[in-house]
Structures are given as structure tokens and as C-alpha cells.
Amino acid sequence: MGKFIASWLEAASGVLGAELSGPVDLLPGAAIPGSAASLTLTVDIAGDWEGSFTATVEERALVGLLGGSGSPGDEGPEAGAEALLEEARERWQSLFGRICVAAAAGLGAAGGRACEVAMISPESSPVGTEGMGYQLRWGGGVAALMIADRVEAVAGAVAAPAAETPAEGPSTAARAGEAGAKGAMPEAAVAGAAAGKGVELLLDVELEASLRFGSREMTLGELLALGPGDVVQLDRALGDPVDLIVGDKIVARGEVVLVNGNFGLEVTEVAEPRKSLESIRCLF
């Protein structure tokens, strides 16, 4: 079993258990039948780990597993069923993204190597025979999964050294003396270690994020002349992605979706890790 898939399965149990308010089991199982409709999502991993991770889920099972608030309504049973299926798809895509982010963070922390989610996107074709079959069980619901892990450690990437306890290693003074004998630590390594500790202190900080559909420069006279019914044309076409802003930095882009009657963002692009960190630093 690959490193990322192990971290993904562990993260999935936690994220899905919290979302569904109950224990969730992910067990080895049979492959998805070829005749069954399926939804395939792929996440690209960057950092000291690179590659892609793909999960295909049986679509109809998502409705029973994740449920939905829709109803047949006036359009008839078929339209109502399709609405429930679409809502289940959107909810699964959101959960899949959260699981992948948690899995990348867990793998990076466990191995001491940077592991970041670069992009999540749907695929037009299923995984195929190269995936591993699993069953996602919650309550009385069961959904078949096919998972393909193509994430590997980058050659030459060095894991961060594990912290030593006083009982297992030399004292701080002894290590300092040894460092002095062998030469000072490079400034880049010192800066990297300090930055890592600084980020850990900020992980629980709540940040305010907003969506930007577009912008336009206007004179004060134009602003004062605005009235009810006026239309302000923005610099972005209808089909262009919208920006997710933290502070004054763009951290992701995506498409606007509706989730349970509320606006949401389906992320299609994520900023590079360094740029994401800079967007956080700009707030402090």
C-alpha cells in the first residue's frame, strides 16, 4: 500500500465520521461494476511528494450514503432523482477535497517532508483496473470505491530530522557544542526551521476569506451617480473562474456552485504553497 493512500484512508475516516456524525468504515472490497455510473476525482500532489491520487465512487450509492434535501417536486420523479444525485456529487467533491488536504498534511507531518494539494479536478474516465477496490460503509449505506495511488517521494528530498528527547539523545548543550565543532547551520536551514515553527503557531488562527467575481476602476463621480437599477460591468467574463481571497492575496480559483441553497466555491486551482503562506503573512 502506498504512503498517500494509507494517509488518505485515515483522513477519510475522520472527515467522514465528523460529517456524518458516526463511525465510518473503509474496508477492502470488490471493484465497481462496469455498468454502474461513477464519479472520478483526481488530486495532484506537490512538494517533496509528487504524483496524482484518483478515487472513483459509484454515483447512485452516494445518494443513499450522503443523502440530500431535494424532492421530486413538479418536474417529476426523474428530475427529483437527478437533483438528489447532483447534490450528492457536490457534497462528495467537497468532502474529497477536505480529505485530500488532511491526508497531505498528515503524510507531510509523519515523514517530515512537504506534501501539498496542488489541484483537484474531475476526470472524464474512471480509474479502470489499476485501482484498489474499497467499500465505504456508514449506517446501512455502502458505496464502492476504486482508488489509484501514484504519489511518490521526490528523489533527493530530505526528511526533516525528528525531534530528540533528552533520554534518547544528547543534551541541548552537547548538540550545540557538536554543531560548533562541525560548523554553523546554514542560514537557509535556520530560516526554514523558524518558518516551519511559525506556521505551526498559526494553524488554529481563523481567517476571513471572500470571493471576487471581478473588479472595475471607477471615478468618484461615477460612484456618486450610481442609483437603483444601474449595472456595473466588471472585467471578467461570465465563464471565467472567481478568486478566493484571504487578506489581499489570491489563494485559489474556482467555479461558483449552490450547496443546500447557499453559494459555494468548487476549487479548480490552488496557489503554490509559498504564495499561500505569503497570503497569510500579509495579515500579520
C-alpha positions as CSV (number, residue, x, y, z in Angstrom):
1,M,0.0,0.0,0.0
2,G,1.3,3.4,-0.9
3,K,2.1,6.1,1.6
4,F,-0.6,8.6,0.4
5,I,-3.4,6.0,0.2
6,A,-2.7,5.0,3.8
7,S,-2.9,8.6,4.9
8,W,-6.0,9.2,2.8
9,L,-7.9,6.3,4.3
10,E,-7.1,7.5,7.8
11,A,-8.1,11.1,7.0
12,A,-11.3,9.8,5.3
13,S,-12.4,8.0,8.4
14,G,-12.0,11.2,10.5
15,V,-13.5,13.7,8.0
16,L,-16.5,11.5,7.0
17,G,-17.1,10.4,10.6
18,A,-17.4,14.1,11.6
19,E,-19.5,15.0,8.6
20,L,-21.9,12.0,9.0
21,S,-21.9,12.1,12.9
22,G,-21.0,8.4,13.2
23,P,-18.2,5.9,12.7
24,V,-17.3,5.3,9.0
25,D,-15.5,2.1,7.8
26,L,-13.3,1.9,4.7
27,L,-12.7,-1.8,4.0
28,P,-11.2,-3.6,1.0
29,G,-13.9,-4.6,-1.3
30,A,-14.9,-5.6,-4.9
31,A,-14.4,-3.3,-7.8
32,I,-17.2,-1.1,-9.1
33,P,-19.3,-2.9,-11.7
34,G,-18.5,-1.8,-15.3
35,S,-22.2,-1.0,-16.0
36,A,-22.5,1.3,-12.9
37,A,-22.3,5.1,-13.3
38,S,-19.3,6.5,-11.4
39,L,-17.7,9.8,-10.5
40,T,-13.9,10.1,-10.7
41,L,-11.9,12.8,-8.9
42,T,-8.1,13.3,-9.2
43,V,-5.9,15.3,-6.8
44,D,-2.4,16.4,-7.9
45,I,0.2,16.4,-5.1
46,A,3.3,18.7,-5.0
47,G,6.2,19.4,-2.7
48,D,8.6,16.6,-1.6
49,W,5.9,14.2,-2.7
50,E,4.7,14.3,-6.3
51,G,2.1,12.5,-8.4
52,S,-1.6,12.0,-8.5
53,F,-4.3,10.2,-6.4
54,T,-7.5,9.2,-8.0
55,A,-10.8,8.0,-6.4
56,T,-13.8,6.6,-8.3
57,V,-17.1,6.2,-6.5
58,E,-20.3,4.6,-7.5
59,E,-22.7,7.5,-8.1
60,R,-26.0,6.1,-7.1
61,A,-24.6,4.8,-3.8
62,L,-23.7,8.4,-3.0
63,V,-27.3,9.4,-2.6
64,G,-28.0,6.7,-0.1
65,L,-24.8,7.4,1.8
66,L,-24.7,11.2,1.8
67,G,-28.5,11.9,1.4
68,G,-29.9,15.1,0.0
69,S,-32.6,17.7,0.7
70,G,-34.1,17.7,-2.7
71,S,-37.5,16.2,-3.7
72,P,-39.2,15.2,-6.9
73,G,-41.3,18.4,-7.0
74,D,-43.2,19.5,-10.1
75,E,-40.6,18.2,-12.5
76,G,-41.4,14.5,-11.8
77,P,-39.5,11.6,-10.2
78,E,-36.7,11.5,-12.7
79,A,-35.9,15.2,-12.3
80,G,-36.1,14.8,-8.5
81,A,-33.7,11.8,-8.5
82,E,-31.2,13.7,-10.7
83,A,-31.4,16.7,-8.3
84,L,-30.6,14.4,-5.4
85,L,-27.7,12.8,-7.3
86,E,-26.3,16.2,-8.3
87,E,-26.4,17.3,-4.6
88,A,-24.7,14.1,-3.5
89,R,-22.0,14.7,-6.2
90,E,-21.3,18.2,-4.9
91,R,-21.2,17.1,-1.3
92,W,-18.8,14.3,-2.2
93,Q,-16.5,16.6,-4.1
94,S,-16.3,18.9,-1.1
95,L,-15.6,16.0,1.2
96,F,-13.0,14.6,-1.1
97,G,-11.1,17.9,-1.2
98,R,-11.1,18.1,2.6
99,I,-9.9,14.5,2.9
100,C,-7.1,15.1,0.4
101,V,-5.9,18.2,2.3
102,A,-5.9,16.4,5.6
103,A,-4.1,13.4,4.0
104,A,-1.4,15.6,2.6
105,A,-0.9,17.3,5.9
106,G,-0.8,14.0,7.7
107,L,1.7,12.5,5.3
108,G,3.9,15.6,5.4
109,A,3.9,15.7,9.2
110,A,4.6,11.9,9.5
111,G,7.5,11.9,7.1
112,G,8.9,15.3,7.7
113,R,8.6,16.2,4.0
114,A,6.4,18.9,2.4
115,C,3.2,17.5,0.9
116,E,0.7,19.9,-0.6
117,V,-2.5,19.6,-2.6
118,A,-1.9,21.4,-5.9
119,M,-5.2,20.8,-7.8
120,I,-8.4,18.7,-7.6
121,S,-10.3,18.0,-10.8
122,P,-12.9,15.6,-12.1
123,E,-11.9,13.0,-14.7
124,S,-13.8,12.1,-17.8
125,S,-13.0,8.4,-17.5
126,P,-12.9,6.0,-14.5
127,V,-9.7,4.7,-12.9
128,G,-10.0,1.2,-14.5
129,T,-8.4,-2.0,-13.4
130,E,-5.3,-0.4,-11.9
131,G,-7.2,0.9,-8.8
132,M,-7.7,-0.9,-5.4
133,G,-11.3,-1.7,-4.5
134,Y,-12.8,-0.5,-1.2
135,Q,-16.2,-0.2,0.4
136,L,-17.2,2.9,2.3
137,R,-19.7,1.9,5.0
138,W,-21.8,4.2,7.2
139,G,-25.0,3.1,8.9
140,G,-26.9,1.0,6.4
141,G,-25.3,2.7,3.4
142,V,-22.5,1.2,1.2
143,A,-20.6,2.9,-1.6
144,A,-18.0,1.1,-3.8
145,L,-14.7,2.9,-4.3
146,M,-11.7,2.4,-6.7
147,I,-8.6,4.1,-5.6
148,A,-5.3,4.6,-7.5
149,D,-2.3,6.0,-5.7
150,R,0.5,7.4,-7.9
151,V,2.1,9.6,-5.3
152,E,5.8,9.1,-4.7
153,A,8.6,10.8,-2.7
154,V,10.7,13.1,-4.9
155,A,14.2,11.7,-5.4
156,G,16.7,13.6,-3.3
157,A,14.1,15.1,-0.9
158,V,15.4,15.1,2.6
159,A,13.1,14.5,5.5
160,A,13.2,16.9,8.4
161,P,15.1,15.4,11.4
162,A,12.9,14.0,14.2
163,A,13.0,15.9,17.5
164,E,15.1,14.1,20.1
165,T,14.1,13.7,23.7
166,P,16.7,14.2,26.5
167,A,16.5,10.4,27.3
168,E,17.2,9.3,23.7
169,G,19.8,11.9,22.5
170,P,22.4,14.3,23.7
171,S,21.5,17.4,25.7
172,T,20.9,20.7,24.0
173,A,24.3,22.0,25.2
174,A,26.0,18.9,23.8
175,R,24.3,19.3,20.4
176,A,25.2,23.0,20.3
177,G,28.9,22.0,21.0
178,E,28.8,19.4,18.3
179,A,27.3,22.0,15.8
180,G,30.0,24.4,16.7
181,A,32.7,21.7,16.0
182,K,31.2,20.8,12.7
183,G,30.4,24.3,11.6
184,A,27.3,26.6,11.9
185,M,24.0,25.5,10.4
186,P,23.4,27.2,7.0
187,E,21.3,30.3,7.3
188,A,18.7,28.9,4.8
189,A,18.1,25.9,7.1
190,V,17.8,28.1,10.1
191,A,15.3,30.3,8.3
192,G,13.3,27.2,7.1
193,A,13.1,25.7,10.6
194,A,12.0,29.1,12.0
195,A,9.3,29.4,9.3
196,G,8.0,25.9,10.0
197,K,7.6,26.6,13.7
198,G,5.9,29.9,12.9
199,V,3.4,28.3,10.6
200,E,2.5,25.7,13.3
201,L,1.6,28.5,15.6
202,L,-0.8,29.9,13.1
203,L,-2.7,26.7,12.1
204,D,-5.6,27.4,14.5
205,V,-5.9,31.0,13.6
206,E,-9.3,31.8,11.9
207,L,-9.0,33.8,8.7
208,E,-11.7,35.6,6.8
209,A,-12.0,34.5,3.1
210,S,-14.1,36.2,0.4
211,L,-14.9,35.6,-3.3
212,R,-14.1,38.1,-6.0
213,F,-16.1,37.9,-9.2
214,G,-14.3,40.8,-10.9
215,S,-13.3,44.4,-10.5
216,R,-13.5,47.8,-12.2
217,E,-11.9,51.2,-11.6
218,M,-14.5,54.0,-11.3
219,T,-14.1,57.7,-10.6
220,L,-15.7,59.3,-7.6
221,G,-18.2,61.0,-9.9
222,E,-19.3,57.6,-11.4
223,L,-19.8,56.2,-7.9
224,L,-21.9,59.1,-6.7
225,A,-24.0,58.8,-9.9
226,L,-25.0,55.2,-9.1
227,G,-28.6,54.5,-8.4
228,P,-31.0,51.6,-8.0
229,G,-31.2,49.6,-11.2
230,D,-27.8,50.7,-12.5
231,V,-25.5,47.9,-13.8
232,V,-21.7,48.0,-13.2
233,Q,-19.8,45.9,-15.7
234,L,-16.8,44.0,-14.4
235,D,-13.6,43.0,-16.1
236,R,-14.4,39.3,-16.0
237,A,-16.5,37.1,-18.4
238,L,-19.4,35.0,-17.2
239,G,-17.5,31.7,-17.6
240,D,-14.2,32.9,-16.0
241,P,-13.2,31.4,-12.6
242,V,-13.7,33.5,-9.5
243,D,-10.9,34.3,-7.0
244,L,-10.8,33.1,-3.4
245,I,-9.2,36.0,-1.4
246,V,-7.5,35.8,2.0
247,G,-6.4,39.2,3.1
248,D,-5.4,40.8,-0.2
249,K,-3.9,37.7,-1.8
250,I,-5.5,35.1,-4.2
251,V,-5.1,31.6,-2.7
252,A,-7.4,29.7,-5.1
253,R,-9.7,30.0,-8.0
254,G,-12.8,28.0,-8.9
255,E,-16.4,28.0,-10.0
256,V,-19.4,29.2,-8.1
257,V,-21.9,26.4,-7.1
258,L,-25.0,26.1,-5.0
259,V,-24.8,23.9,-1.9
260,N,-28.1,23.4,0.1
261,G,-29.3,26.8,-1.1
262,N,-26.1,28.6,-0.3
263,F,-23.3,29.9,-2.6
264,G,-20.1,27.8,-2.6
265,L,-16.8,27.6,-4.4
266,E,-15.7,24.5,-6.3
267,V,-11.9,24.9,-6.3
268,T,-10.2,24.2,-9.6
269,E,-6.8,25.9,-9.0
270,V,-4.8,26.3,-5.8
271,A,-1.9,28.8,-5.4
272,E,1.6,27.5,-4.8
273,P,2.4,26.7,-1.1
274,R,4.8,29.6,-0.9
275,K,2.2,32.0,-2.3
276,S,-0.4,30.7,0.1
277,L,1.9,31.3,3.0
278,E,2.6,34.8,1.9
279,S,-1.1,35.5,1.8
280,I,-1.3,34.5,5.4
281,R,1.7,36.6,6.4
282,C,0.2,39.7,4.9
283,L,-2.4,39.7,7.7
284,F,0.1,40.0,10.5
